[in-house]
Amino acid sequence: MNKRWWGIAAIGALLLLPVLLKTGARQAGKAVEIELAAARPVRASILASGNLVFREQSQLSPEVIGKVRAVWVKEGDVVVPGQVVLQLDEQIYRAEVAQQEAAVRQQKINIERQQLNLDNQQRQWQRSREIHDRKLLDDTKYDEVAHAYDLAKVELRASREGLQQAEALLNQTKERLAKTSIRAPIGGTVVALGIKVGETAVSSSTGIAGSSLMTIANTDSLLTEINVDEADIAHIRVGQAVAVFAAAFPEVALAAEVESIPLSPRSNNALGQSGGSLARSYTVTVRLHDPKQLALRPGMTCRAEIFTDSAEKALAVPVQAVFSSNEAETEIAAGKKPPPEERFLFVDAQGKAARRVVTVGLSDDSYQEIRSGLKAGERVVVGPYKILRHLRDGDALSVALPAGQKKS
């Protein structure tokens, strides 16, 4: 008999066990994590990418075509402004100069001849005029002499103009000859050398072989050019703090600041598949405070975080704790005017979730500023997200505080 009752009791216990476990879990509440609302620094920022470049840099290209006769520098050499760094073959240009010098001399000889002819025509005209005044020379003969005199003056002027033209051509050929000696336009270091002795330098701006001779740069003038999207450029100001992370040193933040903002955008040169408008960005110049802090090189890619606004002691909570009401979508679907969007979070109020409507301010990657609706020291529910997104006002909570915090 006793065994029978013991068996019935065991079966009943097994049937009641799930109910008791569920009830116990309901009484324990939803297991959530909280964090105390506290004053923290919050820095709003914009992310962008770009490249490291030299502020003072000059890429030398030939202005005349010629074979390279000598290269007087090598990569890494320091040069001064005006120093000859490369020499092109100048034989053709020297021949042109000699030809034009001969043309100038010929024009000077022509002028001497025309001057002699003019003097002779002037004397004949003066004698003819005296005879004509005494009525000893008819008008036709006098007009012929006067015409010859005027023509001599015109021919002399033409010869002088020809001399000026010849001298101008001589100056041009001398200028071309001088351009066979390539000089450094700025002082700095030769950072790239793109041509060798025997190769042909080509005057071109299309980047074909031979059009780039060498690059000279001031290696102490390294800065960053970052591309900011047109949607963010309105928030950028000169002097804003920037953290630059070079691709070669991704964990090291280089202190910098915005130096200049362009007035016009730079097109990304890529149309969308649908033929839409060009995506546009602005190339913002960022000055590094200490460019020698790391072994940086021009051309390195980098990412930058531009801090557009900051609050040093703002009441803030983790960003994942703040939600936006989605009631507007329901109202729009029903054809009604949507209510203003609300931001809210949940706090632990004596073991139960309390929904708080808050006013938000600045935010960064980690924290959201709360301007109203919350007090410092309140326990804010911050996770886990799978529970937080289904949390309702009044739900029982089982709170797990972060290490070092005590539940009051």
C-alpha angles and dihedrals in degrees: 000000000000091000090053093054091046090055093049090049092051092051091049091050091053091051094049096044097083091047092050092047092050092047091049091051091049091051091047090056131214114321107240139161122234137193128198116248107243143160111273137161111264121191121188111211146177122222122221140158133223147132140277113248139169116256092211109042133141126191109205118221126175119253092199133040118250147129115268108251099177140001110206099189140046133207111292096027118133115230135187127223112281095018115142106242102167137020127208124202105275103184095104092047093048089053090051090051091051090049093051092045088056090050090053092051090049091053091050089053089050090053091051090050092047090048091054091048091049092051090050093048090048092054091048090049093051092050092045091050092053091049091044091052089055089051091245095118125054122234095250094058091044091051090052092053092046090049092051089051093051091046091053090054091051092048090052091052089049091052091050090050088049089054092053090050092049091049090050091052089048091054090050093052091047088051091052089048091051090051090063085075104071111210131194109256092199138021117255145085128316101242099171134023114191105176140053137208110283096027121114119249112216126202103230142123096207097086096247120156111290096022094098115060106171144323123238120191142170099243091200092064101071115153140158130252112197129185113232119193117243089242090063103035093089089066095054120099133178111261097028115143117253133191111210122198115193115212090237091054105031095165097051118085113210114208113235143146138218109268105176140000120206122233095219129048128240115232118232088220094230126114120204121249090256092053093253126158123296118271106244134204136174121232104227118194115226122192117217114222093212112015091173092060090097136019093267124173131198114259094036113138118234143175123227135201111206112200105218098176139000143191115199098197108024124152099246142170132191112286093236090063095064120080134186120226114248095198091108092069091055092049093049091049088052091051094249131130106266118240120239114284114260130208115208144167138184128248130192106251107183094319097319132096114252117194112223125192107215140183113233133207133173123002138188134182093291113022140041120209115234113206099178141001097052138069130212113266097029116133109246121198106236104169170177092287095216088062098033095057091057096041117126133196109275098020114147114249136208102202126211110191122207116258114284095025126106128208111242 
